[in-house]
């Protein structure tokens, strides 16, 4: 694990790096997800120890960022942290490596709740987050390029308004990877810490990005980008 501000990745470079690691180096994508989640957990666990806290709510999406969050949930559970997962979206849309890791959570009996986006989403987030010492944001990753559609802006506003410290997985949800500002101009998670994978993201260097990222820690996924 390292804290590196010298190299940065755009959204396109993130995709190229992932494709290179999987196709040329032949690291299975599920292994990359495992490494990302496990190393992210190490950062989160240090934060919890400093604050003497042990209750975590992971708020996940239906894509690979959510998959990273499921890995984090498993490793926190193994460290005896009181962890639960809220999935914002249709669980039927979850596939691939994310689905694999969600199935593992179910088999381990780790609490997982799917939130119907047509219901009172914010009320459910508030209800399920009650008593948590830390929120893990694993809704959207670096691939988000256009404005997120409702109810996600409302979900982001709700999470920011909980008054609970937030750690973002790879990038704060709603933040543009390349530009360092909310994709819809207004709504992005405001994290205390962002654990970003492989390298700093291009947008993190832009003025105002720190309002959303907080402290940025770069974490390995088991293979390093070439210079």
N, C-alpha and C positions, 0 to 999 in steps of 0.2 A: 504494500500500500504506500502511496506517495502523495505528496501535495505539490503539484506541478503547475505553475502558471505560465510556462514558456510555450508549450505547444497547445494549439486549439483545434477543434474540429467543427466544421459546418455540418448541417444536416446531411448533405450529400456525402461528406467524408465519413460520417458515422456509418452510413449504409455501405459504403465501399469497404470500410474496415471490417464490418461484420461479415460481409460477403467473402472477403479475403481470408478471415479467420476460419470460416466454415468450409469454404470450397477449396482453398489452396492449402491451408495449414491442416484442414480436416479435423478441426475441433467441433464436435457435435454442438449444435446450438443450445441444447438442454444443459450441456456442461458449462457453456458461457453464462447462461442464466443462473446456474447454481453458483458459479464463482462470484458473479456480480452480487447476488443476494447474500451470500455468506460474508463477503467482505464488507458489504453495506451494514450487515448486522453488527460487525465488530465496532463500527463507528457508533451506531445507535446504542449498543450496550455500554460503551464508555460514557456516553451522554447520560444514560440512566444511572450509572454508578455515581457520577459526579453529583447528581441531584437526588440520589437515594430514592429513586422512583422505580416502580415495577409494573405499571399498568399502561398498556399500549393498545391503541386502536389503529389498524391499518385500513385506509380507505383506498380501494383499488378500482381500476377500470377493467375492461374486458380484453385488453390487448397485452402485449409483452411487458409493458410497465407494471401492469397488474400481476403478471407472472413473477416478476422480480419481487414484488411485494409478498406473494405467497411463499417464496423461498425465505424471505426475511421472517415471516410469521413462524415458519417451522423452526428456524434456528433460534429465534427468541424463545419459543416454547421449550426447546431443548435446554435453554439456559434458565428455565424456571421463571420466565417472565409471564405475567398474566396478559395474554395477547388475544385479540379477536379481530376478525376481518369483516369489513363491510364492502360488498361489491355494488358499485353504482352502474347498473346496466343489466342487460339481458344475459343471464348466465349461459344461455344456449349459444351465444356468439363467441364464447371462449373456446379456443382451440389450440392445437399444437402443444408447445412446451408449457404454456400457461395452464392449459387444461390438465396436463400431466401433474403439475405442481399443485393445482387445486384439488385434484383427486387424492393426492397424498395428504393434504390437510384434512379432507373429509375422513379418510381412513384413520387418521390419528385423532379424530374427534376434537380437533381445534375448532372453536366457534367461528362459523362463517354464516353471514346473513346477506342475502341478495335484496337490494332495494329496488322496488318497482318505480321506474322513473315517471310513471303516470300518477303516482301517489304523492303524499306530502313528504317529499324527500328530505327537506331541511329538518322537519320535526323528527324524522327517524334518525338522522345523523346526530342531532343533539341528544336524543334519547340514548343511542348506543354508545356515544362518546362520553357520557356522564361518568365522572370519576377517573377518567384517563389522565395520565401524567404527560403523555406524548402522543401526537398524531403523526402517522407516517403517510405521506402523500404518494400514492402509486397509481394515479388515475391516467394521466397522459405522459408519454415520453417525448423524445426528441423529434419523432415523426410528425407531430402536430404542426401544420403549416397554415391552415385557415382558421377563421374564428370558430370556437367550439359553440355548438348549438345548445339551446335550452333543453333540459334544465341545468346543463353543466355550469354556465356562468353563475346561476343561483347556488349551485352546490359549492363552487369555489368561494363565493361570498360567505356562505354559511360556515365553511371550515375556517376561513380567516377570522370569523367573528366568534369562534368558540372560546377564545382566550386561552388556548392550550398551545404550547410550543409545537412547531411542526418541523419534521425532517422530510425533505423532498428526495425521492429516489430518482437519480440521474438528472432530472430537471424539474423545477416547479411546474405543476400542471397549469397549462394555459400560457406559458411563456414561450416565445418564439426562439428556437435554438440559434438562429442566425442573427436575429436583430436585438435580442435581449429585452423585448417588451411584450406585453400581452398581445396575443394574436388577434383579439377582438378590440384592442385598444384600451381595455379597462380591467379585465378580470384575469388574474393569475394568482396562484398560491403565494403567500408571503411566508417563506420558511426561515426558521432560525438557522438551519444548516441544510446544505444540499450536498448529497453524496453522489458525485457524478462519475461515470464509468470511463475508464481508459485515458481520457484527456479532458481538459477544460473545453467547454463549448464556446464557440465563437461569440455568441451573444452575451456571454457573461462579462466580456470586457467593455461593453457599451455603458455609457453613463446611465445611471438609474437602475441597472440590472440588479445591483446588490440589494435594492429594496425588496426584491423577490427571492433572491437566492440565499441571502444571509451569508454565512461563512461557507465557502466551497471547499470540499475535500475530494480529491481525486482518488478513486479506488480501482484496483486492478480487476480485470475479468479473466486473468490467467494468460493473457497474451498482450504484448505492448505494441502500440502503433510504431511504425518505422518513421524515422525523421523525415 
